[in-house]
Amino acid sequence: MISLLDIAERSQKGRKMAEDSWNMSLFNKISELVKRYGIPNYTSDTSFLNLDDELTERVFHAGVDLLVEHGVYCITTGRIIELTRKEVLDAINESPSEIIVGGGKDARVMKQRKIEGKEPLNFCPGHHAPFTEELAPLVVKNFAQIPRTDFIEGFNFVEVDGREILGAPIEVYAARRQMSWMREGIRKAGRPGLSIVFYPITTRAEVLMAAMDPVDGLRRGDGILTSVLPDEKIEHDLLAAAIACEDYGLWRISGSFSMAGGFCGGADGAIIEGIAKPLTAVICYRVYVNYTGVENVRTVSAMTIPLQPLNWARSVVNQALNRHTNIICMEWVIPTAGPGTETNLLEVAVRSIEATINGANLYAPRHSRAQMNAGQTPLEGEFMVEVSDATLAAGIDRERGSEILVRLARQLKDKHPEPGMSIQECYDLVNHRPTPEYEKIHLKVKEQLASLGLAFT
Amino acid sequence: MANESEVRGAFDNLKDAILKYDVDAAKRAAQVIVDKGMEPMLAIKEAVAGATGILHERFDRGECFLPHLVMAGDAMMAAGEILESAVPKESIPAKKVVVIGTVEADLHAVGKNIVAMILRSGGFEVHDLGVDVKSSTFINRAKETKADIIALSCLMTTTRPYQREVLEDLESMGLRDSFKVIVGGGPITPEWAKEIGADGYGADALEGLATAKRLAGIEA
């Protein structure tokens, strides 16, 4: 596979282009590929899960063509990293379909799943959300206590040792504290070897690398979030970190979903970028675990719940990646309603069902506009696993899954997502259980899902 | 002198050209307006602004995307140049200028891009500085461009303080009254905007546009 140093060198010597020109040129190339490969635009409110296996082959080739014919843009240097078809195909063929994360008895295997696969899903319960430092170790412990947790990602916070995090020196210190809180939390949960993933305090290279520490920070078998940027772009601090992490022995994860409505165009174009982006992560940052699919440019500030055509587009992307690459796909569960609400759990259910059937794994449920201590609780994580297990136990295939999702979507369509509650308001962190009120909502949603055919134990 | 129906038809042609993202057709439509002695400033106000409103509604409904806002902006600019060339320079109101970027140590571009495009198509002259922009860069560029507004985006709780940094730097340089400052992004709330002394806040791009117009003294 092409080396990261080759990528670094090309990012310094490739053709120059202004970023605005890159954006529009990307749109034109993707529009051309949509036509060349006959990628359909969404046509039906009922096709939540893709049933067209031949389409997955076409979108895969379109994604490869995008990389070969258009390349990747480095925003640091304003240069294009060009790739040959052989380099792209080598990267696809040589990347692993499973990796071992963590160490000792807590080591887990992260695997690529198959469409309508029967095996249980890999699972990350959180964070990727903000928590205050006094809650941090307790929150981590609670997420690590979930037996099915395969790894936990870090979190962000605004103060460390009572000081505001501002500027590289304190950011570096905060990065190290995040890791020590994570270590403390997993140790208290009795899982000292559980893989932890550094959530960048900021994306400066020195901050990304400050978390590496074999005693109290990132060890071999742990991971770091190094995401490819939207519109097929990479950046030098993240590339520098990827090179250092590869040498040190850390695995990487990338937010490699595309965003419909951006420079990739609509859902049809986003599907093509949704294929190319995780491949870019493999090639440019050596990332094998990606949270994949299609979101909308406005998902992060959405005031209404984003549903179709995103569900269908995500389905096409995850199925294509599972069928034609070794990418280990995860689905980011990003509800628009806050924790402690029925809407949040229904949104989590939709994502968990579709991930299970499309062959993705489950990644960090987190309120789209997460505020401090109010982005997630362990219940949503546990609920993701309950829903995916119940989907598997019921043997739900794509057609039946689509029917269930249509019914859930109908219920969610006109809902105004509630902001939700803080973790302290709806979850008992000392006894590791939701409040009685939240548990009641949880049971009600489970009952509803059971009535739709999910087989909860 | 063109009659009312001819004027309406010409304005509609310009609006349609912008909504089809067709730069050449927009230029032709603008030239017809000028050649037939119609009021260029009225065309800007009615046809161009009318197209903007429709575009924003389409974007909000997910019927058009960022590249379409760019292309419509190009068509508006091309038509605007022709229309403005037909009136004395002193009668053309100066465009309000916005300098926008994502703050230091934050690489998130999408929300900032949307706001930049919406502001541009809403009639502002927008200078997009990209992501990971230092406070000094925002301020120097705002001075160079004689900006009216500095717009600061961020998506991480940990990079929020860099919005405040810009305000503090402006204050320390004696420039706080020279620019209006608006803030936005995932972790940003009206309370945060108030706490750091920003002049405005937008929960989304369209609210950001309304805030920018209010601060720039442009009628909505």
Interface residues (C-beta under 8 A of the other chain):
Chain A: E19 D20 N23 M24 F27 I75 P130 N156 F157 V158 E164 I165 L166 E171 A174 I201 T202 T203 R204 V207 L229 P230 D231 E235 L238 M259 A260 G261 G262 F263 G265 G266 N296 V297 R298 V300 S301 M303 S368 R369 A370 Q371 M372
Chain B: F59 G62 F65 L66 P67 V70 A105 D106 L107 A109 V110 G111 N113 I114 D128 G130 V131 D132 L155 M156 T157 T158 T159 R160 P161 Y162 E165 G186 P187 T189 A203 D204
